Amino acid sequence: MIHCLTTYGWAGPWAGAWPFLVVAIALKLALWALIVTALIFAVRWLRRQGPHGHLSTPLEILRARYARGEISRQDFESMRQDVER
């Protein structure tokens, strides 16, 4: 027991290992942050795509809103002119 205290100090033989533990925890947190970020971007990208696998243009979105009755014909024409400029 006395030999251990005089050789390694009060913390034991693992006293110098704490920086590696901190780095390991930081790397694990960074890995999980990267995974979550990648999942968020993947879901957002997939939701932006139309039913045929292509990205919806603003005019297609406008036409879909008009077809669903969300906007009037006057609003549709006004917005269409803005989009086409």
PDB file of N, CA, C and O in Angstrom:
ATOM      1  N   MET A   1       0.827  -1.195   0.000  1.00  0.00           N
ATOM      2  CA  MET A   1       0.000   0.000   0.000  1.00  0.00           C
ATOM      3  C   MET A   1       0.869   1.256   0.000  1.00  0.00           C
ATOM      4  O   MET A   1       0.629   2.180  -0.777  1.00  0.00           O
ATOM      5  N   ILE A   2       1.854   1.288   0.850  1.00  0.00           N
ATOM      6  CA  ILE A   2       2.722   2.457   0.919  1.00  0.00           C
ATOM      7  C   ILE A   2       3.502   2.587  -0.384  1.00  0.00           C
ATOM      8  O   ILE A   2       3.750   3.697  -0.854  1.00  0.00           O
ATOM      9  N   HIS A   3       3.890   1.457  -0.968  1.00  0.00           N
ATOM     10  CA  HIS A   3       4.611   1.494  -2.241  1.00  0.00           C
ATOM     11  C   HIS A   3       3.737   2.139  -3.334  1.00  0.00           C
ATOM     12  O   HIS A   3       4.235   2.935  -4.130  1.00  0.00           O
ATOM     13  N   CYS A   4       2.461   1.805  -3.373  1.00  0.00           N
ATOM     14  CA  CYS A   4       1.551   2.383  -4.361  1.00  0.00           C
ATOM     15  C   CYS A   4       1.408   3.883  -4.159  1.00  0.00           C
ATOM     16  O   CYS A   4       1.394   4.640  -5.130  1.00  0.00           O
ATOM     17  N   LEU A   5       1.303   4.321  -2.910  1.00  0.00           N
ATOM     18  CA  LEU A   5       1.133   5.743  -2.640  1.00  0.00           C
ATOM     19  C   LEU A   5       2.384   6.536  -3.003  1.00  0.00           C
ATOM     20  O   LEU A   5       2.286   7.654  -3.510  1.00  0.00           O
ATOM     21  N   THR A   6       3.542   5.971  -2.750  1.00  0.00           N
ATOM     22  CA  THR A   6       4.767   6.705  -3.056  1.00  0.00           C
ATOM     23  C   THR A   6       5.085   6.667  -4.540  1.00  0.00           C
ATOM     24  O   THR A   6       5.692   7.601  -5.066  1.00  0.00           O
ATOM     25  N   THR A   7       4.679   5.590  -5.232  1.00  0.00           N
ATOM     26  CA  THR A   7       4.978   5.473  -6.658  1.00  0.00           C
ATOM     27  C   THR A   7       3.992   6.259  -7.507  1.00  0.00           C
ATOM     28  O   THR A   7       4.405   6.992  -8.405  1.00  0.00           O
ATOM     29  N   TYR A   8       2.722   6.123  -7.245  1.00  0.00           N
ATOM     30  CA  TYR A   8       1.690   6.708  -8.101  1.00  0.00           C
ATOM     31  C   TYR A   8       1.006   7.935  -7.519  1.00  0.00           C
ATOM     32  O   TYR A   8       0.341   8.650  -8.268  1.00  0.00           O
ATOM     33  N   GLY A   9       1.125   8.208  -6.282  1.00  0.00           N
ATOM     34  CA  GLY A   9       0.428   9.314  -5.650  1.00  0.00           C
ATOM     35  C   GLY A   9      -0.955   8.870  -5.195  1.00  0.00           C
ATOM     36  O   GLY A   9      -1.273   7.682  -5.231  1.00  0.00           O
ATOM     37  N   TRP A  10      -1.772   9.820  -4.769  1.00  0.00           N
ATOM     38  CA  TRP A  10      -3.083   9.498  -4.216  1.00  0.00           C
ATOM     39  C   TRP A  10      -4.065   9.014  -5.272  1.00  0.00           C
ATOM     40  O   TRP A  10      -5.010   8.305  -4.926  1.00  0.00           O
ATOM     41  N   ALA A  11      -3.890   9.356  -6.524  1.00  0.00           N
ATOM     42  CA  ALA A  11      -4.849   8.989  -7.560  1.00  0.00           C
ATOM     43  C   ALA A  11      -4.597   7.600  -8.139  1.00  0.00           C
ATOM     44  O   ALA A  11      -5.441   7.085  -8.872  1.00  0.00           O
ATOM     45  N   GLY A  12      -3.499   7.003  -7.841  1.00  0.00           N
ATOM     46  CA  GLY A  12      -3.214   5.670  -8.343  1.00  0.00           C
ATOM     47  C   GLY A  12      -2.539   5.709  -9.708  1.00  0.00           C
ATOM     48  O   GLY A  12      -2.127   6.774 -10.167  1.00  0.00           O
ATOM     49  N   PRO A  13      -2.425   4.563 -10.354  1.00  0.00           N
ATOM     50  CA  PRO A  13      -1.697   4.501 -11.623  1.00  0.00           C
ATOM     51  C   PRO A  13      -2.418   5.187 -12.789  1.00  0.00           C
ATOM     52  O   PRO A  13      -1.820   5.402 -13.844  1.00  0.00           O
ATOM     53  N   TRP A  14      -3.696   5.532 -12.608  1.00  0.00           N
ATOM     54  CA  TRP A  14      -4.474   6.132 -13.700  1.00  0.00           C
ATOM     55  C   TRP A  14      -4.575   7.649 -13.592  1.00  0.00           C
ATOM     56  O   TRP A  14      -5.437   8.251 -14.233  1.00  0.00           O
ATOM     57  N   ALA A  15      -3.735   8.265 -12.816  1.00  0.00           N
ATOM     58  CA  ALA A  15      -3.798   9.700 -12.585  1.00  0.00           C
ATOM     59  C   ALA A  15      -3.601  10.501 -13.872  1.00  0.00           C
ATOM     60  O   ALA A  15      -4.210  11.559 -14.028  1.00  0.00           O
ATOM     61  N   GLY A  16      -2.777  10.029 -14.784  1.00  0.00           N
ATOM     62  CA  GLY A  16      -2.521  10.758 -16.013  1.00  0.00           C
ATOM     63  C   GLY A  16      -3.467  10.424 -17.147  1.00  0.00           C
ATOM     64  O   GLY A  16      -3.288  10.906 -18.265  1.00  0.00           O
ATOM     65  N   ALA A  17      -4.480   9.601 -16.873  1.00  0.00           N
ATOM     66  CA  ALA A  17      -5.382   9.156 -17.937  1.00  0.00           C
ATOM     67  C   ALA A  17      -6.564  10.090 -18.152  1.00  0.00           C
ATOM     68  O   ALA A  17      -7.291   9.916 -19.130  1.00  0.00           O
ATOM     69  N   TRP A  18      -6.790  11.069 -17.286  1.00  0.00           N
ATOM     70  CA  TRP A  18      -7.979  11.919 -17.408  1.00  0.00           C
ATOM     71  C   TRP A  18      -8.024  12.713 -18.707  1.00  0.00           C
ATOM     72  O   TRP A  18      -9.125  12.913 -19.219  1.00  0.00           O
ATOM     73  N   PRO A  19      -6.922  13.180 -19.280  1.00  0.00           N
ATOM     74  CA  PRO A  19      -7.059  13.894 -20.565  1.00  0.00           C
ATOM     75  C   PRO A  19      -7.601  12.986 -21.677  1.00  0.00           C
ATOM     76  O   PRO A  19      -8.363  13.437 -22.533  1.00  0.00           O
ATOM     77  N   PHE A  20      -7.214  11.733 -21.661  1.00  0.00           N
ATOM     78  CA  PHE A  20      -7.714  10.791 -22.660  1.00  0.00           C
ATOM     79  C   PHE A  20      -9.209  10.543 -22.485  1.00  0.00           C
ATOM     80  O   PHE A  20      -9.936  10.373 -23.464  1.00  0.00           O
ATOM     81  N   LEU A  21      -9.657  10.524 -21.248  1.00  0.00           N
ATOM     82  CA  LEU A  21     -11.078  10.365 -20.963  1.00  0.00           C
ATOM     83  C   LEU A  21     -11.861  11.572 -21.468  1.00  0.00           C
ATOM     84  O   LEU A  21     -12.934  11.412 -22.050  1.00  0.00           O
ATOM     85  N   VAL A  22     -11.345  12.761 -21.254  1.00  0.00           N
ATOM     86  CA  VAL A  22     -12.011  13.977 -21.724  1.00  0.00           C
ATOM     87  C   VAL A  22     -12.080  13.980 -23.254  1.00  0.00           C
ATOM     88  O   VAL A  22     -13.119  14.308 -23.826  1.00  0.00           O
ATOM     89  N   VAL A  23     -10.984  13.619 -23.912  1.00  0.00           N
ATOM     90  CA  VAL A  23     -10.958  13.568 -25.380  1.00  0.00           C
ATOM     91  C   VAL A  23     -11.936  12.509 -25.895  1.00  0.00           C
ATOM     92  O   VAL A  23     -12.635  12.744 -26.880  1.00  0.00           O
ATOM     93  N   ALA A  24     -11.990  11.374 -25.253  1.00  0.00           N
ATOM     94  CA  ALA A  24     -12.899  10.303 -25.677  1.00  0.00           C
ATOM     95  C   ALA A  24     -14.355  10.756 -25.552  1.00  0.00           C
ATOM     96  O   ALA A  24     -15.160  10.493 -26.446  1.00  0.00           O
ATOM     97  N   ILE A  25     -14.696  11.417 -24.479  1.00  0.00           N
ATOM     98  CA  ILE A  25     -16.064  11.909 -24.304  1.00  0.00           C
ATOM     99  C   ILE A  25     -16.386  12.970 -25.357  1.00  0.00           C
ATOM    100  O   ILE A  25     -17.475  12.962 -25.931  1.00  0.00           O
ATOM    101  N   ALA A  26     -15.440  13.885 -25.614  1.00  0.00           N
ATOM    102  CA  ALA A  26     -15.660  14.925 -26.620  1.00  0.00           C
ATOM    103  C   ALA A  26     -15.848  14.308 -28.006  1.00  0.00           C
ATOM    104  O   ALA A  26     -16.699  14.764 -28.769  1.00  0.00           O
ATOM    105  N   LEU A  27     -15.074  13.287 -28.339  1.00  0.00           N
ATOM    106  CA  LEU A  27     -15.215  12.634 -29.639  1.00  0.00           C
ATOM    107  C   LEU A  27     -16.556  11.910 -29.765  1.00  0.00           C
ATOM    108  O   LEU A  27     -17.174  11.922 -30.830  1.00  0.00           O
ATOM    109  N   LYS A  28     -16.994  11.293 -28.696  1.00  0.00           N
ATOM    110  CA  LYS A  28     -18.300  10.625 -28.730  1.00  0.00           C
ATOM    111  C   LYS A  28     -19.426  11.640 -28.918  1.00  0.00           C
ATOM    112  O   LYS A  28     -20.355  11.403 -29.690  1.00  0.00           O
ATOM    113  N   LEU A  29     -19.343  12.768 -28.214  1.00  0.00           N
ATOM    114  CA  LEU A  29     -20.361  13.806 -28.376  1.00  0.00           C
ATOM    115  C   LEU A  29     -20.332  14.370 -29.791  1.00  0.00           C
ATOM    116  O   LEU A  29     -21.385  14.616 -30.379  1.00  0.00           O
ATOM    117  N   ALA A  30     -19.144  14.576 -30.341  1.00  0.00           N
ATOM    118  CA  ALA A  30     -19.029  15.087 -31.709  1.00  0.00           C
ATOM    119  C   ALA A  30     -19.598  14.086 -32.708  1.00  0.00           C
ATOM    120  O   ALA A  30     -20.257  14.480 -33.669  1.00  0.00           O
ATOM    121  N   LEU A  31     -19.353  12.806 -32.493  1.00  0.00           N
ATOM    122  CA  LEU A  31     -19.879  11.771 -33.384  1.00  0.00           C
ATOM    123  C   LEU A  31     -21.402  11.758 -33.354  1.00  0.00           C
ATOM    124  O   LEU A  31     -22.041  11.690 -34.404  1.00  0.00           O
ATOM    125  N   TRP A  32     -21.989  11.821 -32.160  1.00  0.00           N
ATOM    126  CA  TRP A  32     -23.448  11.827 -32.060  1.00  0.00           C
ATOM    127  C   TRP A  32     -24.041  13.095 -32.659  1.00  0.00           C
ATOM    128  O   TRP A  32     -25.104  13.051 -33.278  1.00  0.00           O
ATOM    129  N   ALA A  33     -23.360  14.224 -32.478  1.00  0.00           N
ATOM    130  CA  ALA A  33     -23.837  15.471 -33.087  1.00  0.00           C
ATOM    131  C   ALA A  33     -23.801  15.362 -34.608  1.00  0.00           C
ATOM    132  O   ALA A  33     -24.712  15.837 -35.287  1.00  0.00           O
ATOM    133  N   LEU A  34     -22.763  14.745 -35.142  1.00  0.00           N
ATOM    134  CA  LEU A  34     -22.660  14.549 -36.586  1.00  0.00           C
ATOM    135  C   LEU A  34     -23.764  13.622 -37.095  1.00  0.00           C
ATOM    136  O   LEU A  34     -24.351  13.886 -38.144  1.00  0.00           O
ATOM    137  N   ILE A  35     -24.050  12.555 -36.376  1.00  0.00           N
ATOM    138  CA  ILE A  35     -25.100  11.621 -36.781  1.00  0.00           C
ATOM    139  C   ILE A  35     -26.467  12.314 -36.770  1.00  0.00           C
ATOM    140  O   ILE A  35     -27.240  12.178 -37.719  1.00  0.00           O
ATOM    141  N   VAL A  36     -26.760  13.047 -35.711  1.00  0.00           N
ATOM    142  CA  VAL A  36     -28.057  13.736 -35.608  1.00  0.00           C
ATOM    143  C   VAL A  36     -28.184  14.791 -36.706  1.00  0.00           C
ATOM    144  O   VAL A  36     -29.240  14.921 -37.324  1.00  0.00           O
ATOM    145  N   THR A  37     -27.114  15.542 -36.947  1.00  0.00           N
ATOM    146  CA  THR A  37     -27.142  16.554 -38.004  1.00  0.00           C
ATOM    147  C   THR A  37     -27.363  15.923 -39.366  1.00  0.00           C
ATOM    148  O   THR A  37     -28.141  16.440 -40.168  1.00  0.00           O
ATOM    149  N   ALA A  38     -26.688  14.810 -39.641  1.00  0.00           N
ATOM    150  CA  ALA A  38     -26.859  14.117 -40.924  1.00  0.00           C
ATOM    151  C   ALA A  38     -28.296  13.616 -41.081  1.00  0.00           C
ATOM    152  O   ALA A  38     -28.864  13.710 -42.170  1.00  0.00           O
ATOM    153  N   LEU A  39     -28.881  13.095 -40.025  1.00  0.00           N
ATOM    154  CA  LEU A  39     -30.268  12.638 -40.091  1.00  0.00           C
ATOM    155  C   LEU A  39     -31.228  13.790 -40.353  1.00  0.00           C
ATOM    156  O   LEU A  39     -32.163  13.653 -41.142  1.00  0.00           O
ATOM    157  N   ILE A  40     -31.004  14.916 -39.702  1.00  0.00           N
ATOM    158  CA  ILE A  40     -31.871  16.078 -39.909  1.00  0.00           C
ATOM    159  C   ILE A  40     -31.794  16.550 -41.358  1.00  0.00           C
ATOM    160  O   ILE A  40     -32.820  16.812 -41.986  1.00  0.00           O
ATOM    161  N   PHE A  41     -30.566  16.658 -41.892  1.00  0.00           N
ATOM    162  CA  PHE A  41     -30.420  17.087 -43.279  1.00  0.00           C
ATOM    163  C   PHE A  41     -31.018  16.075 -44.251  1.00  0.00           C
ATOM    164  O   PHE A  41     -31.600  16.467 -45.262  1.00  0.00           O
ATOM    165  N   ALA A  42     -30.887  14.790 -43.967  1.00  0.00           N
ATOM    166  CA  ALA A  42     -31.457  13.768 -44.843  1.00  0.00           C
ATOM    167  C   ALA A  42     -32.981  13.854 -44.859  1.00  0.00           C
ATOM    168  O   ALA A  42     -33.596  13.778 -45.922  1.00  0.00           O
ATOM    169  N   VAL A  43     -33.582  14.011 -43.703  1.00  0.00           N
ATOM    170  CA  VAL A  43     -35.044  14.105 -43.630  1.00  0.00           C
ATOM    171  C   VAL A  43     -35.531  15.365 -44.339  1.00  0.00           C
ATOM    172  O   VAL A  43     -36.520  15.323 -45.070  1.00  0.00           O
ATOM    173  N   ARG A  44     -34.836  16.492 -44.124  1.00  0.00           N
ATOM    174  CA  ARG A  44     -35.241  17.731 -44.788  1.00  0.00           C
ATOM    175  C   ARG A  44     -35.103  17.619 -46.306  1.00  0.00           C
ATOM    176  O   ARG A  44     -35.952  18.119 -47.043  1.00  0.00           O
ATOM    177  N   TRP A  45     -34.049  16.971 -46.772  1.00  0.00           N
ATOM    178  CA  TRP A  45     -33.839  16.799 -48.211  1.00  0.00           C
ATOM    179  C   TRP A  45     -34.921  15.905 -48.808  1.00  0.00           C
ATOM    180  O   TRP A  45     -35.444  16.189 -49.885  1.00  0.00           O
ATOM    181  N   LEU A  46     -35.251  14.826 -48.107  1.00  0.00           N
ATOM    182  CA  LEU A  46     -36.274  13.913 -48.611  1.00  0.00           C
ATOM    183  C   LEU A  46     -37.650  14.563 -48.622  1.00  0.00           C
ATOM    184  O   LEU A  46     -38.446  14.299 -49.523  1.00  0.00           O
ATOM    185  N   ARG A  47     -37.943  15.402 -47.648  1.00  0.00           N
ATOM    186  CA  ARG A  47     -39.245  16.066 -47.603  1.00  0.00           C
ATOM    187  C   ARG A  47     -39.371  17.125 -48.682  1.00  0.00           C
ATOM    188  O   ARG A  47     -40.482  17.421 -49.123  1.00  0.00           O
ATOM    189  N   ARG A  48     -38.256  17.706 -49.118  1.00  0.00           N
ATOM    190  CA  ARG A  48     -38.275  18.739 -50.150  1.00  0.00           C
ATOM    191  C   ARG A  48     -38.525  18.161 -51.530  1.00  0.00           C
ATOM    192  O   ARG A  48     -38.980  18.874 -52.425  1.00  0.00           O
ATOM    193  N   GLN A  49     -38.238  16.888 -51.717  1.00  0.00           N
ATOM    194  CA  GLN A  49     -38.408  16.276 -53.028  1.00  0.00           C
ATOM    195  C   GLN A  49     -39.873  16.027 -53.319  1.00  0.00           C
ATOM    196  O   GLN A  49     -40.668  15.748 -52.421  1.00  0.00           O
ATOM    197  N   GLY A  50     -40.215  16.135 -54.600  1.00  0.00           N
ATOM    198  CA  GLY A  50     -41.586  15.878 -55.021  1.00  0.00           C
ATOM    199  C   GLY A  50     -41.844  14.380 -55.116  1.00  0.00           C
ATOM    200  O   GLY A  50     -40.974  13.579 -54.777  1.00  0.00           O
ATOM    201  N   PRO A  51     -43.031  13.997 -55.575  1.00  0.00           N
ATOM    202  CA  PRO A  51     -43.375  12.586 -55.650  1.00  0.00           C
ATOM    203  C   PRO A  51     -42.591  11.821 -56.719  1.00  0.00           C
ATOM    204  O   PRO A  51     -42.490  10.597 -56.643  1.00  0.00           O
ATOM    205  N   HIS A  52     -42.037  12.517 -57.710  1.00  0.00           N
ATOM    206  CA  HIS A  52     -41.317  11.830 -58.776  1.00  0.00           C
ATOM    207  C   HIS A  52     -39.813  11.862 -58.570  1.00  0.00           C
ATOM    208  O   HIS A  52     -39.060  11.517 -59.481  1.00  0.00           O
ATOM    209  N   GLY A  53     -39.364  12.267 -57.401  1.00  0.00           N
ATOM    210  CA  GLY A  53     -37.947  12.266 -57.107  1.00  0.00           C
ATOM    211  C   GLY A  53     -37.208  13.520 -57.541  1.00  0.00           C
ATOM    212  O   GLY A  53     -35.978  13.549 -57.503  1.00  0.00           O
ATOM    213  N   HIS A  54     -37.926  14.552 -57.951  1.00  0.00           N
ATOM    214  CA  HIS A  54     -37.262  15.796 -58.310  1.00  0.00           C
ATOM    215  C   HIS A  54     -37.678  16.891 -57.339  1.00  0.00           C
ATOM    216  O   HIS A  54     -38.711  16.792 -56.677  1.00  0.00           O
ATOM    217  N   LEU A  55     -36.873  17.919 -57.263  1.00  0.00           N
ATOM    218  CA  LEU A  55     -37.186  19.015 -56.360  1.00  0.00           C
ATOM    219  C   LEU A  55     -38.351  19.831 -56.914  1.00  0.00           C
ATOM    220  O   LEU A  55     -38.424  20.078 -58.117  1.00  0.00           O
ATOM    221  N   SER A  56     -39.252  20.243 -56.042  1.00  0.00           N
ATOM    222  CA  SER A  56     -40.401  21.050 -56.443  1.00  0.00           C
ATOM    223  C   SER A  56     -39.948  22.489 -56.680  1.00  0.00           C
ATOM    224  O   SER A  56     -39.236  23.072 -55.863  1.00  0.00           O
ATOM    225  N   THR A  57     -40.366  23.040 -57.792  1.00  0.00           N
ATOM    226  CA  THR A  57     -40.055  24.431 -58.081  1.00  0.00           C
ATOM    227  C   THR A  57     -41.094  25.315 -57.405  1.00  0.00           C
ATOM    228  O   THR A  57     -42.168  24.835 -57.040  1.00  0.00           O
ATOM    229  N   PRO A  58     -40.794  26.595 -57.233  1.00  0.00           N
ATOM    230  CA  PRO A  58     -41.781  27.498 -56.617  1.00  0.00           C
ATOM    231  C   PRO A  58     -43.096  27.553 -57.410  1.00  0.00           C
ATOM    232  O   PRO A  58     -44.172  27.665 -56.822  1.00  0.00           O
ATOM    233  N   LEU A  59     -43.006  27.475 -58.737  1.00  0.00           N
ATOM    234  CA  LEU A  59     -44.221  27.515 -59.545  1.00  0.00           C
ATOM    235  C   LEU A  59     -45.065  26.256 -59.339  1.00  0.00           C
ATOM    236  O   LEU A  59     -46.293  26.336 -59.294  1.00  0.00           O
ATOM    237  N   GLU A  60     -44.413  25.089 -59.215  1.00  0.00           N
ATOM    238  CA  GLU A  60     -45.156  23.848 -58.942  1.00  0.00           C
ATOM    239  C   GLU A  60     -45.845  23.918 -57.585  1.00  0.00           C
ATOM    240  O   GLU A  60     -46.982  23.469 -57.439  1.00  0.00           O
ATOM    241  N   ILE A  61     -45.168  24.472 -56.603  1.00  0.00           N
ATOM    242  CA  ILE A  61     -45.764  24.614 -55.267  1.00  0.00           C
ATOM    243  C   ILE A  61     -46.955  25.560 -55.334  1.00  0.00           C
ATOM    244  O   ILE A  61     -47.992  25.313 -54.718  1.00  0.00           O
ATOM    245  N   LEU A  62     -46.795  26.648 -56.089  1.00  0.00           N
ATOM    246  CA  LEU A  62     -47.886  27.614 -56.240  1.00  0.00           C
ATOM    247  C   LEU A  62     -49.089  26.981 -56.923  1.00  0.00           C
ATOM    248  O   LEU A  62     -50.228  27.190 -56.504  1.00  0.00           O
ATOM    249  N   ARG A  63     -48.840  26.205 -57.977  1.00  0.00           N
ATOM    250  CA  ARG A  63     -49.938  25.524 -58.669  1.00  0.00           C
ATOM    251  C   ARG A  63     -50.644  24.530 -57.750  1.00  0.00           C
ATOM    252  O   ARG A  63     -51.869  24.412 -57.780  1.00  0.00           O
ATOM    253  N   ALA A  64     -49.873  23.821 -56.941  1.00  0.00           N
ATOM    254  CA  ALA A  64     -50.469  22.857 -56.013  1.00  0.00           C
ATOM    255  C   ALA A  64     -51.337  23.568 -54.976  1.00  0.00           C
ATOM    256  O   ALA A  64     -52.415  23.083 -54.631  1.00  0.00           O
ATOM    257  N   ARG A  65     -50.879  24.698 -54.485  1.00  0.00           N
ATOM    258  CA  ARG A  65     -51.677  25.464 -53.520  1.00  0.00           C
ATOM    259  C   ARG A  65     -52.971  25.958 -54.154  1.00  0.00           C
ATOM    260  O   ARG A  65     -54.021  25.950 -53.512  1.00  0.00           O
ATOM    261  N   TYR A  66     -52.899  26.388 -55.407  1.00  0.00           N
ATOM    262  CA  TYR A  66     -54.098  26.857 -56.109  1.00  0.00           C
ATOM    263  C   TYR A  66     -55.060  25.689 -56.343  1.00  0.00           C
ATOM    264  O   TYR A  66     -56.273  25.837 -56.199  1.00  0.00           O
ATOM    265  N   ALA A  67     -54.510  24.539 -56.701  1.00  0.00           N
ATOM    266  CA  ALA A  67     -55.348  23.357 -56.937  1.00  0.00           C
ATOM    267  C   ALA A  67     -56.049  22.898 -55.658  1.00  0.00           C
ATOM    268  O   ALA A  67     -57.180  22.413 -55.709  1.00  0.00           O
ATOM    269  N   ARG A  68     -55.397  23.047 -54.537  1.00  0.00           N
ATOM    270  CA  ARG A  68     -56.013  22.660 -53.264  1.00  0.00           C
ATOM    271  C   ARG A  68     -57.000  23.700 -52.756  1.00  0.00           C
ATOM    272  O   ARG A  68     -57.727  23.449 -51.795  1.00  0.00           O
ATOM    273  N   GLY A  69     -57.031  24.857 -53.389  1.00  0.00           N
ATOM    274  CA  GLY A  69     -57.958  25.900 -52.972  1.00  0.00           C
ATOM    275  C   GLY A  69     -57.448  26.766 -51.842  1.00  0.00           C
ATOM    276  O   GLY A  69     -58.233  27.463 -51.198  1.00  0.00           O
ATOM    277  N   GLU A  70     -56.157  26.739 -51.588  1.00  0.00           N
ATOM    278  CA  GLU A  70     -55.599  27.539 -50.505  1.00  0.00           C
ATOM    279  C   GLU A  70     -55.523  29.016 -50.871  1.00  0.00           C
ATOM    280  O   GLU A  70     -55.579  29.879 -49.994  1.00  0.00           O
ATOM    281  N   ILE A  71     -55.397  29.308 -52.162  1.00  0.00           N
ATOM    282  CA  ILE A  71     -55.295  30.697 -52.608  1.00  0.00           C
ATOM    283  C   ILE A  71     -56.294  30.944 -53.739  1.00  0.00           C
ATOM    284  O   ILE A  71     -56.686  30.018 -54.449  1.00  0.00           O
ATOM    285  N   SER A  72     -56.695  32.194 -53.895  1.00  0.00           N
ATOM    286  CA  SER A  72     -57.657  32.543 -54.942  1.00  0.00           C
ATOM    287  C   SER A  72     -56.925  32.687 -56.283  1.00  0.00           C
ATOM    288  O   SER A  72     -55.696  32.680 -56.349  1.00  0.00           O
ATOM    289  N   ARG A  73     -57.731  32.817 -57.354  1.00  0.00           N
ATOM    290  CA  ARG A  73     -57.145  32.971 -58.688  1.00  0.00           C
ATOM    291  C   ARG A  73     -56.357  34.277 -58.782  1.00  0.00           C
ATOM    292  O   ARG A  73     -55.294  34.320 -59.401  1.00  0.00           O
ATOM    293  N   GLN A  74     -56.872  35.324 -58.178  1.00  0.00           N
ATOM    294  CA  GLN A  74     -56.179  36.607 -58.202  1.00  0.00           C
ATOM    295  C   GLN A  74     -54.830  36.504 -57.471  1.00  0.00           C
ATOM    296  O   GLN A  74     -53.819  37.018 -57.951  1.00  0.00           O
ATOM    297  N   ASP A  75     -54.824  35.843 -56.318  1.00  0.00           N
ATOM    298  CA  ASP A  75     -53.570  35.646 -55.587  1.00  0.00           C
ATOM    299  C   ASP A  75     -52.604  34.784 -56.398  1.00  0.00           C
ATOM    300  O   ASP A  75     -51.404  35.056 -56.445  1.00  0.00           O
ATOM    301  N   PHE A  76     -53.145  33.730 -57.043  1.00  0.00           N
ATOM    302  CA  PHE A  76     -52.315  32.853 -57.857  1.00  0.00           C
ATOM    303  C   PHE A  76     -51.635  33.631 -58.984  1.00  0.00           C
ATOM    304  O   PHE A  76     -50.429  33.499 -59.194  1.00  0.00           O
ATOM    305  N   GLU A  77     -52.402  34.434 -59.702  1.00  0.00           N
ATOM    306  CA  GLU A  77     -51.841  35.192 -60.826  1.00  0.00           C
ATOM    307  C   GLU A  77     -50.791  36.194 -60.341  1.00  0.00           C
ATOM    308  O   GLU A  77     -49.748  36.364 -60.971  1.00  0.00           O
ATOM    309  N   SER A  78     -51.069  36.841 -59.241  1.00  0.00           N
ATOM    310  CA  SER A  78     -50.118  37.810 -58.686  1.00  0.00           C
ATOM    311  C   SER A  78     -48.812  37.120 -58.276  1.00  0.00           C
ATOM    312  O   SER A  78     -47.723  37.591 -58.602  1.00  0.00           O
ATOM    313  N   MET A  79     -48.937  36.012 -57.564  1.00  0.00           N
ATOM    314  CA  MET A  79     -47.751  35.278 -57.115  1.00  0.00           C
ATOM    315  C   MET A  79     -47.006  34.664 -58.291  1.00  0.00           C
ATOM    316  O   MET A  79     -45.776  34.621 -58.287  1.00  0.00           O
ATOM    317  N   ARG A  80     -47.733  34.188 -59.297  1.00  0.00           N
ATOM    318  CA  ARG A  80     -47.097  33.597 -60.478  1.00  0.00           C
ATOM    319  C   ARG A  80     -46.246  34.629 -61.204  1.00  0.00           C
ATOM    320  O   ARG A  80     -45.139  34.329 -61.650  1.00  0.00           O
ATOM    321  N   GLN A  81     -46.765  35.840 -61.320  1.00  0.00           N
ATOM    322  CA  GLN A  81     -45.981  36.891 -61.971  1.00  0.00           C
ATOM    323  C   GLN A  81     -44.730  37.221 -61.181  1.00  0.00           C
ATOM    324  O   GLN A  81     -43.672  37.480 -61.756  1.00  0.00           O
ATOM    325  N   ASP A  82     -44.854  37.212 -59.850  1.00  0.00           N
ATOM    326  CA  ASP A  82     -43.677  37.469 -58.998  1.00  0.00           C
ATOM    327  C   ASP A  82     -42.634  36.361 -59.173  1.00  0.00           C
ATOM    328  O   ASP A  82     -41.436  36.638 -59.245  1.00  0.00           O
ATOM    329  N   VAL A  83     -43.088  35.122 -59.241  1.00  0.00           N
ATOM    330  CA  VAL A  83     -42.170  33.988 -59.357  1.00  0.00           C
ATOM    331  C   VAL A  83     -41.472  33.985 -60.712  1.00  0.00           C
ATOM    332  O   VAL A  83     -40.288  33.660 -60.801  1.00  0.00           O
ATOM    333  N   GLU A  84     -42.191  34.339 -61.753  1.00  0.00           N
ATOM    334  CA  GLU A  84     -41.627  34.269 -63.092  1.00  0.00           C
ATOM    335  C   GLU A  84     -40.675  35.422 -63.409  1.00  0.00           C
ATOM    336  O   GLU A  84     -39.998  35.392 -64.437  1.00  0.00           O
ATOM    337  N   ARG A  85     -40.612  36.417 -62.561  1.00  0.00           N
ATOM    338  CA  ARG A  85     -39.672  37.525 -62.781  1.00  0.00           C
ATOM    339  C   ARG A  85     -38.281  37.157 -62.425  1.00  0.00           C
ATOM    340  O   ARG A  85     -37.373  37.978 -62.554  1.00  0.00           O
TER     341      ARG A  85
END
